[in-house]
C-alpha cells in the first residue's frame, strides 16, 4: 500500500496536470487534505510530506487532533455542518470555515472570534443541485447573504463552496462547478471581493479545476479508504 507521502505526491501531480489541461498556471489550486476521522499520526505523516492545510467536518473528532498537533504549523479548515452550540470552538480554533449557509451562524462566528486572532476566513456554501437534502444557501439568496456576511467585523468572506451530487462523466461534473463559478463572478461584479472557489474532491477534481476551483478538498486519495461516516457530515472527499 502506498504511504501517505506517496499518495500526496500523486495527488499533487494530478492537480498540476489538471491545472495544465485547464490552461491555468501551476500552483493556482491549493490542496486541502480532508482529515476527518483520521488519527493524529496520519496528519503527522502528511505534515512530514509538506502538507499543512487540513479539513475537518466533526468538531468532536477535530478537538483532540488540534490539541495533539498544537506544535505544528497547521492551517485548520472546518468543512462540515455547523450547529449553533459549536460555533465558539470553531471560531477559536479554525482559520477557515467553508460551510457557512446561514446569517445566524455567521454572526455567532463573528461575535465569538477571539480579538487577538485575525479575522476568520469563511466561504458561503451554495446548494447548486437544488436538492432539499443538500446543505447550502440557494443561489437566489446568495447575494443578500454574502453582503450581510461581508459586513461582519471578525469575518473575512473569501468565496463560495459547493458539494454537488455525484455525476456520471466529466461534462456532467462540470455543470454545478460552472454554476458556482458564474455565481462567484456575479457576486464580484456586485462589488464583493471574493478570491476563493472551494470545490472538487477525489472523484471530480479535474472538472472543478477546469471551472476555476482554487481549493480542492481531497481525503481518500491522500489518506486511503476510511471507515464509514460517523454521524452527519459531508461525504467522503
DRENPA-3360 file (N, C-alpha, C; in nm, 2 decimals, always signed):
BEGIN
1 = XXXXXXXX = +0.09/-0.12/+0.00/+0.00/+0.00/+0.00/+0.09/+0.12/+0.00 ~ +0.05/+0.22/-0.08/+0.12/+0.35/-0.08/+0.12/+0.42/+0.05 ~ +0.23/+0.49/+0.08/+0.23/+0.57/+0.21/+0.16/+0.70/+0.18 ~ +0.13/+0.77/+0.29/+0.06/+0.90/+0.28/+0.15/+0.99/+0.20 ~ +0.28/+0.99/+0.22/+0.37/+1.08/+0.15/+0.36/+1.05/+0.00 ~ +0.36/+0.92/-0.04/+0.35/+0.88/-0.18/+0.21/+0.92/-0.24 ~ +0.11/+0.91/-0.16/-0.03/+0.95/-0.21/-0.03/+1.10/-0.23 ~ +0.02/+1.17/-0.14/+0.03/+1.32/-0.15/+0.10/+1.36/-0.28;
9 = XXXXXXXX = +0.21/+1.30/-0.31/+0.29/+1.33/-0.43/+0.20/+1.30/-0.55 ~ +0.13/+1.19/-0.55/+0.05/+1.15/-0.66/-0.07/+1.26/-0.68 ~ -0.13/+1.30/-0.57/-0.24/+1.39/-0.58/-0.19/+1.53/-0.63 ~ -0.07/+1.57/-0.58/-0.02/+1.70/-0.63/+0.01/+1.69/-0.78 ~ +0.06/+1.58/-0.82/+0.09/+1.56/-0.97/-0.04/+1.57/-1.05 ~ -0.15/+1.51/-0.99/-0.28/+1.51/-1.05/-0.33/+1.65/-1.06 ~ -0.32/+1.73/-0.96/-0.36/+1.87/-0.96/-0.29/+1.95/-1.06 ~ -0.15/+1.93/-1.06/-0.07/+2.00/-1.16/-0.11/+1.97/-1.30;
17 = XXXXXXXX = -0.14/+1.84/-1.33/-0.18/+1.80/-1.46/-0.32/+1.87/-1.50 ~ -0.41/+1.87/-1.40/-0.54/+1.93/-1.42/-0.53/+2.08/-1.45 ~ -0.44/+2.14/-1.38/-0.42/+2.29/-1.40/-0.37/+2.31/-1.54 ~ -0.27/+2.23/-1.59/-0.22/+2.24/-1.72/-0.33/+2.22/-1.83 ~ -0.41/+2.11/-1.81/-0.51/+2.08/-1.90/-0.62/+2.19/-1.91 ~ -0.64/+2.26/-1.80/-0.73/+2.38/-1.80/-0.67/+2.51/-1.84 ~ -0.54/+2.51/-1.87/-0.47/+2.63/-1.91/-0.45/+2.73/-1.80 ~ -0.44/+2.67/-1.68/-0.41/+2.75/-1.56/-0.27/+2.74/-1.51;
25 = XXXXXXXX = -0.22/+2.84/-1.44/-0.08/+2.83/-1.40/-0.06/+2.73/-1.29 ~ +0.06/+2.67/-1.28/+0.09/+2.58/-1.17/+0.08/+2.65/-1.04 ~ +0.02/+2.59/-0.94/+0.01/+2.65/-0.81/-0.12/+2.73/-0.79 ~ -0.20/+2.73/-0.89/-0.32/+2.81/-0.87/-0.43/+2.74/-0.79 ~ -0.41/+2.62/-0.77/-0.51/+2.54/-0.69/-0.44/+2.48/-0.56 ~ -0.50/+2.51/-0.45/-0.45/+2.46/-0.32/-0.51/+2.32/-0.29 ~ -0.43/+2.24/-0.23/-0.48/+2.11/-0.18/-0.52/+2.12/-0.03 ~ -0.64/+2.09/+0.00/-0.69/+2.08/+0.14/-0.70/+1.93/+0.17;
33 = XXXXXXXX = -0.62/+1.88/+0.25/-0.63/+1.73/+0.29/-0.74/+1.71/+0.39 ~ -0.84/+1.64/+0.35/-0.96/+1.62/+0.44/-0.92/+1.51/+0.54 ~ -0.90/+1.55/+0.66/-0.85/+1.46/+0.77/-0.96/+1.41/+0.87 ~ -1.08/+1.44/+0.84/-1.19/+1.39/+0.93/-1.18/+1.24/+0.95 ~ -1.20/+1.20/+1.08/-1.19/+1.07/+1.13/-1.05/+1.00/+1.12 ~ -0.95/+1.08/+1.07/-0.82/+1.02/+1.06/-0.74/+1.05/+1.19 ~ -0.66/+0.96/+1.24/-0.58/+0.98/+1.36/-0.47/+1.09/+1.34 ~ -0.43/+1.14/+1.46/-0.33/+1.25/+1.45/-0.20/+1.20/+1.38;
41 = XXXXXXXX = -0.17/+1.07/+1.40/-0.04/+1.02/+1.34/-0.05/+1.03/+1.19 ~ -0.17/+1.01/+1.13/-0.18/+1.03/+0.98/-0.15/+1.17/+0.94 ~ -0.20/+1.27/+1.02/-0.17/+1.41/+0.99/-0.02/+1.44/+1.01 ~ +0.04/+1.38/+1.11/+0.19/+1.39/+1.12/+0.26/+1.34/+1.00 ~ +0.22/+1.23/+0.95/+0.28/+1.18/+0.82/+0.26/+1.28/+0.71 ~ +0.14/+1.33/+0.70/+0.12/+1.43/+0.59/+0.20/+1.56/+0.61 ~ +0.21/+1.60/+0.73/+0.30/+1.71/+0.76/+0.44/+1.69/+0.72 ~ +0.49/+1.57/+0.75/+0.63/+1.54/+0.71/+0.65/+1.54/+0.56;
49 = XXXXXXXX = +0.54/+1.53/+0.48/+0.55/+1.54/+0.34/+0.51/+1.68/+0.29 ~ +0.50/+1.78/+0.38/+0.48/+1.92/+0.34/+0.34/+1.97/+0.34 ~ +0.24/+1.88/+0.38/+0.10/+1.93/+0.38/+0.07/+2.00/+0.51 ~ +0.02/+2.12/+0.50/-0.01/+2.20/+0.62/-0.16/+2.24/+0.63 ~ -0.24/+2.22/+0.53/-0.38/+2.25/+0.53/-0.46/+2.13/+0.55 ~ -0.54/+2.13/+0.65/-0.63/+2.01/+0.68/-0.77/+2.05/+0.71 ~ -0.86/+1.97/+0.66/-1.01/+2.00/+0.67/-1.07/+1.90/+0.76 ~ -1.15/+1.95/+0.85/-1.23/+1.87/+0.95/-1.38/+1.90/+0.94;
57 = XXXXXXXX = -1.46/+1.79/+0.96/-1.60/+1.80/+0.95/-1.67/+1.79/+1.08 ~ -1.61/+1.72/+1.18/-1.67/+1.70/+1.31/-1.59/+1.76/+1.42 ~ -1.65/+1.85/+1.49/-1.57/+1.92/+1.60/-1.52/+1.82/+1.70 ~ -1.61/+1.72/+1.74/-1.56/+1.63/+1.85/-1.44/+1.54/+1.80 ~ -1.43/+1.52/+1.67/-1.32/+1.45/+1.62/-1.20/+1.53/+1.60 ~ -1.22/+1.66/+1.57/-1.11/+1.75/+1.55/-1.04/+1.80/+1.68 ~ -1.12/+1.81/+1.79/-1.06/+1.87/+1.91/-0.93/+1.80/+1.95 ~ -0.93/+1.67/+1.97/-0.81/+1.60/+2.02/-0.69/+1.62/+1.92;
65 = XXXXXXXX = -0.72/+1.62/+1.79/-0.61/+1.64/+1.70/-0.55/+1.78/+1.70 ~ -0.64/+1.88/+1.72/-0.59/+2.02/+1.73/-0.50/+2.03/+1.86 ~ -0.54/+1.96/+1.97/-0.45/+1.96/+2.09/-0.32/+1.89/+2.06 ~ -0.33/+1.77/+2.01/-0.21/+1.69/+1.99/-0.11/+1.75/+1.89 ~ -0.16/+1.83/+1.80/-0.08/+1.89/+1.70/-0.06/+2.04/+1.71 ~ -0.07/+2.08/+1.84/-0.06/+2.23/+1.87/+0.07/+2.28/+1.83 ~ +0.17/+2.20/+1.83/+0.31/+2.24/+1.80/+0.34/+2.25/+1.65 ~ +0.24/+2.21/+1.57/+0.27/+2.20/+1.42/+0.21/+2.32/+1.35;
73 = XXXXXXXX = +0.26/+2.36/+1.24/+0.22/+2.48/+1.17/+0.10/+2.45/+1.08 ~ -0.01/+2.41/+1.14/-0.13/+2.36/+1.06/-0.23/+2.48/+1.04 ~ -0.29/+2.49/+0.92/-0.40/+2.58/+0.90/-0.52/+2.49/+0.90 ~ -0.61/+2.50/+1.00/-0.72/+2.42/+1.02/-0.84/+2.48/+0.94 ~ -0.91/+2.40/+0.86/-1.03/+2.44/+0.79/-1.15/+2.35/+0.84 ~ -1.26/+2.42/+0.87/-1.38/+2.35/+0.91/-1.47/+2.34/+0.78 ~ -1.51/+2.22/+0.75/-1.58/+2.20/+0.62/-1.72/+2.13/+0.64 ~ -1.76/+2.10/+0.76/-1.88/+2.03/+0.79/-2.00/+2.12/+0.83;
81 = XXXXXXXX = -2.11/+2.06/+0.85/-2.23/+2.13/+0.90/-2.20/+2.19/+1.04 ~ -2.26/+2.31/+1.06/-2.23/+2.39/+1.18/-2.35/+2.40/+1.27 ~ -2.35/+2.35/+1.39/-2.46/+2.37/+1.49/-2.43/+2.49/+1.57 ~ -2.53/+2.56/+1.61/-2.51/+2.68/+1.69/-2.43/+2.67/+1.81 ~ -2.44/+2.55/+1.88/-2.37/+2.53/+2.00/-2.22/+2.49/+1.98 ~ -2.18/+2.49/+1.85/-2.04/+2.46/+1.82/-1.96/+2.58/+1.77 ~ -2.03/+2.69/+1.75/-1.96/+2.80/+1.68/-1.85/+2.86/+1.76 ~ -1.86/+2.86/+1.89/-1.75/+2.92/+1.97/-1.62/+2.85/+1.95;
89 = XXXXXXXX = -1.62/+2.71/+1.96/-1.50/+2.64/+1.94/-1.44/+2.65/+1.80 ~ -1.53/+2.65/+1.70/-1.49/+2.66/+1.56/-1.42/+2.80/+1.55 ~ -1.49/+2.90/+1.60/-1.43/+3.04/+1.59/-1.29/+3.05/+1.66 ~ -1.27/+2.98/+1.76/-1.15/+2.98/+1.84/-1.03/+2.91/+1.78 ~ -1.07/+2.80/+1.71/-0.96/+2.70/+1.67/-0.93/+2.69/+1.52 ~ -1.02/+2.74/+1.44/-1.00/+2.72/+1.29/-0.96/+2.86/+1.23 ~ -0.89/+2.84/+1.11/-0.85/+2.96/+1.03/-0.95/+2.99/+0.92 ~ -1.02/+2.88/+0.88/-1.12/+2.89/+0.77/-1.24/+2.81/+0.81;
97 = XXXXXXXX = -1.36/+2.85/+0.76/-1.48/+2.78/+0.76/-1.54/+2.78/+0.62 ~ -1.56/+2.67/+0.56/-1.61/+2.66/+0.43/-1.77/+2.64/+0.42 ~ -1.83/+2.62/+0.53/-1.97/+2.57/+0.53/-2.07/+2.66/+0.59 ~ -2.05/+2.79/+0.58/-2.15/+2.89/+0.63/-2.26/+2.90/+0.53 ~ -2.38/+2.88/+0.58/-2.50/+2.88/+0.50/-2.61/+2.97/+0.55 ~ -2.60/+3.01/+0.68/-2.70/+3.10/+0.74/-2.64/+3.22/+0.81 ~ -2.71/+3.33/+0.81/-2.65/+3.45/+0.87/-2.64/+3.43/+1.02 ~ -2.73/+3.36/+1.08/-2.72/+3.34/+1.22/-2.59/+3.28/+1.26;
105 = XXXXXXXX = -2.55/+3.18/+1.19/-2.42/+3.11/+1.22/-2.30/+3.21/+1.19 ~ -2.31/+3.28/+1.08/-2.20/+3.38/+1.05/-2.19/+3.48/+1.17 ~ -2.30/+3.53/+1.22/-2.30/+3.63/+1.32/-2.23/+3.57/+1.45 ~ -2.27/+3.45/+1.48/-2.21/+3.39/+1.60/-2.06/+3.37/+1.58 ~ -2.02/+3.32/+1.47/-1.88/+3.31/+1.44/-1.80/+3.44/+1.46 ~ -1.86/+3.55/+1.41/-1.80/+3.68/+1.42/-1.79/+3.72/+1.56 ~ -1.90/+3.71/+1.63/-1.91/+3.75/+1.77/-1.81/+3.67/+1.86 ~ -1.79/+3.55/+1.83/-1.71/+3.46/+1.91/-1.56/+3.44/+1.86;
113 = XXXXXXXX = -1.53/+3.51/+1.76/-1.39/+3.50/+1.71/-1.30/+3.58/+1.81 ~ -1.20/+3.52/+1.87/-1.11/+3.59/+1.96/-1.05/+3.72/+1.90 ~ -1.05/+3.83/+1.97/-1.00/+3.95/+1.91/-0.85/+3.95/+1.88 ~ -0.77/+3.86/+1.94/-0.63/+3.85/+1.92/-0.60/+3.77/+1.79 ~ -0.70/+3.71/+1.74/-0.67/+3.63/+1.61/-0.71/+3.71/+1.49 ~ -0.66/+3.68/+1.38/-0.70/+3.75/+1.25/-0.84/+3.71/+1.22 ~ -0.91/+3.79/+1.14/-1.05/+3.76/+1.10/-1.06/+3.61/+1.05 ~ -1.17/+3.55/+1.08/-1.19/+3.41/+1.03/-1.23/+3.41/+0.88;
121 = XXXXXXXX = -1.16/+3.34/+0.80/-1.19/+3.33/+0.66/-1.31/+3.24/+0.64 ~ -1.41/+3.28/+0.57/-1.53/+3.20/+0.55/-1.57/+3.19/+0.40 ~ -1.63/+3.08/+0.37/-1.69/+3.06/+0.24/-1.84/+3.04/+0.26 ~ -1.92/+3.09/+0.17/-2.06/+3.07/+0.17/-2.09/+2.94/+0.10 ~ -2.15/+2.84/+0.16/-2.19/+2.72/+0.10/-2.31/+2.73/+0.02 ~ -2.31/+2.69/-0.11/-2.42/+2.71/-0.20/-2.47/+2.57/-0.24 ~ -2.60/+2.55/-0.24/-2.66/+2.43/-0.29/-2.69/+2.44/-0.44 ~ -2.60/+2.39/-0.52/-2.61/+2.41/-0.66/-2.70/+2.30/-0.72;
129 = XXXXXXXX = -2.74/+2.20/-0.65/-2.82/+2.10/-0.71/-2.97/+2.12/-0.68 ~ -3.00/+2.21/-0.59/-3.14/+2.23/-0.56/-3.21/+2.12/-0.48 ~ -3.14/+2.02/-0.44/-3.20/+1.91/-0.36/-3.22/+1.96/-0.22 ~ -3.34/+1.92/-0.17/-3.38/+1.96/-0.03/-3.29/+1.90/+0.07 ~ -3.23/+1.78/+0.04/-3.15/+1.71/+0.14/-3.00/+1.77/+0.14 ~ -2.97/+1.86/+0.05/-2.83/+1.91/+0.04/-2.82/+2.04/+0.12 ~ -2.71/+2.05/+0.19/-2.69/+2.17/+0.27/-2.65/+2.29/+0.17 ~ -2.66/+2.41/+0.22/-2.62/+2.52/+0.15/-2.73/+2.62/+0.12;
137 = XXXXXXXX = -2.70/+2.75/+0.10/-2.79/+2.85/+0.06/-2.82/+2.84/-0.08 ~ -2.94/+2.88/-0.12/-2.98/+2.88/-0.26/-2.90/+2.99/-0.34 ~ -2.88/+2.97/-0.47/-2.81/+3.07/-0.55/-2.89/+3.21/-0.54 ~ -3.02/+3.20/-0.53/-3.11/+3.32/-0.54/-3.08/+3.41/-0.41 ~ -3.05/+3.34/-0.30/-3.03/+3.42/-0.18/-2.88/+3.46/-0.15 ~ -2.79/+3.41/-0.24/-2.65/+3.43/-0.22/-2.61/+3.57/-0.21 ~ -2.65/+3.66/-0.29/-2.61/+3.80/-0.29/-2.64/+3.87/-0.16 ~ -2.77/+3.86/-0.12/-2.81/+3.92/+0.00/-2.73/+3.87/+0.12;
145 = XXXXXXXX = -2.72/+3.73/+0.13/-2.65/+3.67/+0.24/-2.50/+3.71/+0.24 ~ -2.44/+3.71/+0.12/-2.30/+3.74/+0.11/-2.27/+3.89/+0.15 ~ -2.36/+3.98/+0.11/-2.34/+4.12/+0.16/-2.35/+4.13/+0.31 ~ -2.44/+4.06/+0.37/-2.45/+4.07/+0.51/-2.33/+4.01/+0.58 ~ -2.28/+3.89/+0.53/-2.17/+3.83/+0.59/-2.04/+3.92/+0.58 ~ -2.03/+3.98/+0.46/-1.91/+4.06/+0.44/-1.90/+4.18/+0.53 ~ -2.01/+4.22/+0.59/-2.02/+4.34/+0.68/-1.98/+4.30/+0.83 ~ -1.97/+4.17/+0.86/-1.94/+4.12/+0.99/-1.80/+4.15/+1.03;
153 = XXXXXXXX = -1.77/+4.21/+1.14/-1.63/+4.26/+1.17/-1.52/+4.16/+1.19 ~ -1.55/+4.04/+1.24/-1.45/+3.94/+1.27/-1.44/+3.83/+1.17 ~ -1.51/+3.85/+1.05/-1.50/+3.75/+0.95/-1.45/+3.82/+0.82 ~ -1.39/+3.74/+0.74/-1.35/+3.78/+0.60/-1.41/+3.68/+0.50 ~ -1.51/+3.73/+0.43/-1.57/+3.65/+0.33/-1.48/+3.63/+0.21 ~ -1.44/+3.50/+0.19/-1.34/+3.47/+0.08/-1.40/+3.42/-0.04 ~ -1.51/+3.35/-0.03/-1.56/+3.29/-0.16/-1.68/+3.20/-0.13 ~ -1.69/+3.10/-0.22/-1.81/+3.01/-0.23/-1.76/+2.87/-0.22;
161 = XXXXXXXX = -1.84/+2.78/-0.17/-1.82/+2.64/-0.16/-1.94/+2.56/-0.21 ~ -1.92/+2.45/-0.27/-2.03/+2.36/-0.30/-1.99/+2.22/-0.29 ~ -2.09/+2.13/-0.27/-2.08/+1.99/-0.25/-2.18/+1.92/-0.34 ~ -2.16/+1.91/-0.47/-2.27/+1.87/-0.56/-2.29/+1.72/-0.55 ~ -2.40/+1.68/-0.60/-2.43/+1.53/-0.61/-2.33/+1.47/-0.71 ~ -2.30/+1.34/-0.69/-2.21/+1.27/-0.79/-2.27/+1.27/-0.93 ~ -2.18/+1.29/-1.03/-2.22/+1.29/-1.17/-2.15/+1.18/-1.25 ~ -2.21/+1.14/-1.36/-2.15/+1.03/-1.43/-2.03/+1.05/-1.51;
169 = XXXXXXXX = -2.01/+1.17/-1.57/-1.90/+1.19/-1.65/-1.84/+1.33/-1.63 ~ -1.73/+1.36/-1.70/-1.66/+1.48/-1.68/-1.75/+1.60/-1.71 ~ -1.82/+1.60/-1.83/-1.90/+1.71/-1.86/-2.02/+1.74/-1.77 ~ -2.08/+1.63/-1.72/-2.18/+1.64/-1.62/-2.13/+1.69/-1.49 ~ -2.01/+1.65/-1.45/-1.94/+1.70/-1.33/-1.92/+1.85/-1.34 ~ -1.89/+1.90/-1.45/-1.86/+2.04/-1.47/-1.98/+2.14/-1.44 ~ -2.10/+2.08/-1.47/-2.22/+2.17/-1.46/-2.24/+2.25/-1.33 ~ -2.24/+2.18/-1.21/-2.26/+2.25/-1.09/-2.14/+2.34/-1.06;
177 = XXXXXXXX = -2.02/+2.30/-1.10/-1.90/+2.38/-1.07/-1.91/+2.51/-1.16 ~ -1.96/+2.50/-1.28/-1.97/+2.61/-1.37/-2.08/+2.71/-1.31 ~ -2.18/+2.65/-1.25/-2.29/+2.74/-1.19/-2.23/+2.81/-1.07 ~ -2.14/+2.75/-0.99/-2.08/+2.82/-0.88/-1.99/+2.93/-0.93 ~ -1.91/+2.90/-1.03/-1.82/+3.00/-1.08/-1.89/+3.12/-1.14 ~ -2.00/+3.09/-1.21/-2.08/+3.20/-1.26/-2.14/+3.29/-1.15 ~ -2.18/+3.22/-1.04/-2.23/+3.30/-0.93/-2.12/+3.38/-0.86 ~ -2.01/+3.32/-0.85/-1.89/+3.38/-0.80/-1.86/+3.51/-0.88;
185 = XXXXXXXX = -1.86/+3.50/-1.01/-1.84/+3.62/-1.10/-1.94/+3.72/-1.08 ~ -2.07/+3.68/-1.06/-2.18/+3.77/-1.04/-2.16/+3.85/-0.91 ~ -2.12/+3.78/-0.81/-2.10/+3.85/-0.68/-1.99/+3.95/-0.68 ~ -1.88/+3.91/-0.75/-1.77/+4.00/-0.76/-1.81/+4.12/-0.85 ~ -1.89/+4.10/-0.95/-1.94/+4.22/-1.03/-2.03/+4.31/-0.94 ~ -2.09/+4.26/-0.84/-2.17/+4.34/-0.75/-2.08/+4.41/-0.64 ~ -1.95/+4.39/-0.64/-1.86/+4.46/-0.55/-1.81/+4.38/-0.44 ~ -1.83/+4.25/-0.44/-1.78/+4.16/-0.33/-1.64/+4.11/-0.38;
193 = XXXXXXXX = -1.54/+4.13/-0.30/-1.40/+4.10/-0.33/-1.38/+3.95/-0.30 ~ -1.43/+3.86/-0.38/-1.41/+3.72/-0.35/-1.29/+3.66/-0.43 ~ -1.22/+3.57/-0.37/-1.10/+3.51/-0.43/-1.09/+3.36/-0.42 ~ -1.20/+3.29/-0.37/-1.19/+3.15/-0.34/-1.31/+3.08/-0.39 ~ -1.28/+2.97/-0.46/-1.38/+2.87/-0.50/-1.34/+2.74/-0.44 ~ -1.41/+2.69/-0.34/-1.38/+2.57/-0.27/-1.47/+2.46/-0.33 ~ -1.41/+2.39/-0.43/-1.49/+2.29/-0.50/-1.40/+2.18/-0.56 ~ -1.45/+2.06/-0.56/-1.37/+1.95/-0.62/-1.32/+1.85/-0.51;
201 = XXXXXXXX = -1.34/+1.72/-0.53/-1.30/+1.62/-0.44/-1.22/+1.51/-0.52 ~ -1.20/+1.40/-0.46/-1.12/+1.30/-0.52/-1.17/+1.26/-0.66 ~ -1.30/+1.24/-0.67/-1.35/+1.19/-0.79/-1.39/+1.29/-0.90 ~ -1.38/+1.42/-0.87/-1.42/+1.52/-0.97/-1.33/+1.64/-0.97 ~ -1.21/+1.63/-0.92/-1.12/+1.74/-0.91/-1.09/+1.80/-1.05 ~ -1.07/+1.72/-1.15/-1.04/+1.77/-1.28/-1.15/+1.87/-1.33 ~ -1.28/+1.83/-1.32/-1.39/+1.91/-1.36/-1.39/+2.04/-1.28 ~ -1.37/+2.03/-1.15/-1.37/+2.15/-1.06/-1.25/+2.25/-1.11;
209 = XXXXXXXX = -1.14/+2.19/-1.13/-1.02/+2.28/-1.17/-1.05/+2.34/-1.31 ~ -1.11/+2.27/-1.40/-1.15/+2.32/-1.53/-1.24/+2.44/-1.52 ~ -1.32/+2.44/-1.41/-1.42/+2.55/-1.39/-1.37/+2.66/-1.29 ~ -1.24/+2.65/-1.25/-1.19/+2.76/-1.17/-1.17/+2.74/-1.02 ~ -1.18/+2.62/-0.98/-1.16/+2.59/-0.84/-1.02/+2.64/-0.79 ~ -1.02/+2.70/-0.67/-0.89/+2.74/-0.61/-0.85/+2.65/-0.49 ~ -0.95/+2.58/-0.43/-0.92/+2.48/-0.33/-0.99/+2.35/-0.36 ~ -0.92/+2.24/-0.37/-0.98/+2.11/-0.38/-0.97/+2.04/-0.25;
217 = XXXXXXXX = -1.08/+1.97/-0.21/-1.08/+1.90/-0.08/-1.07/+1.75/-0.10 ~ -0.95/+1.70/-0.07/-0.92/+1.56/-0.10/-0.89/+1.48/+0.03 ~ -0.97/+1.37/+0.05/-0.94/+1.29/+0.16/-0.90/+1.15/+0.12 ~ -0.98/+1.07/+0.05/-0.95/+0.94/+0.01/-0.82/+0.92/-0.06 ~ -0.79/+1.00/-0.16/-0.67/+0.99/-0.24/-0.55/+1.02/-0.16 ~ -0.56/+1.09/-0.05/-0.44/+1.13/+0.04/-0.42/+1.02/+0.14 ~ -0.53/+0.99/+0.21/-0.52/+0.90/+0.33/-0.57/+0.76/+0.31 ~ -0.62/+0.73/+0.19/-0.67/+0.59/+0.17/-0.82/+0.58/+0.21;
225 = XXXXXXXX = -0.87/+0.46/+0.19/-1.01/+0.44/+0.23/-1.03/+0.45/+0.38 ~ -1.14/+0.50/+0.42/-1.17/+0.52/+0.56/-1.29/+0.44/+0.61 ~ -1.31/+0.44/+0.74/-1.43/+0.38/+0.79/-1.55/+0.46/+0.75 ~ -1.67/+0.39/+0.76/-1.80/+0.47/+0.73/-1.81/+0.59/+0.81 ~ -1.89/+0.69/+0.75/-1.92/+0.82/+0.82/-1.96/+0.80/+0.96 ~ -1.91/+0.89/+1.05/-1.95/+0.89/+1.19/-2.05/+1.01/+1.20 ~ -2.18/+0.98/+1.22/-2.28/+1.08/+1.24/-2.30/+1.16/+1.10 ~ -2.35/+1.28/+1.11/-2.38/+1.36/+1.00/-2.26/+1.43/+0.95;
233 = XXXXX = -2.25/+1.46/+0.83/-2.14/+1.54/+0.78/-2.13/+1.53/+0.63 ~ -2.03/+1.59/+0.57/-2.01/+1.58/+0.42/-1.97/+1.44/+0.38 ~ -1.99/+1.41/+0.25/-1.95/+1.28/+0.20/-1.80/+1.28/+0.20 ~ -1.74/+1.16/+0.18/-1.60/+1.14/+0.18/-1.54/+1.22/+0.06 ~ -1.45/+1.31/+0.09/-1.38/+1.38/-0.02/-1.26/+1.30/-0.07;
% end
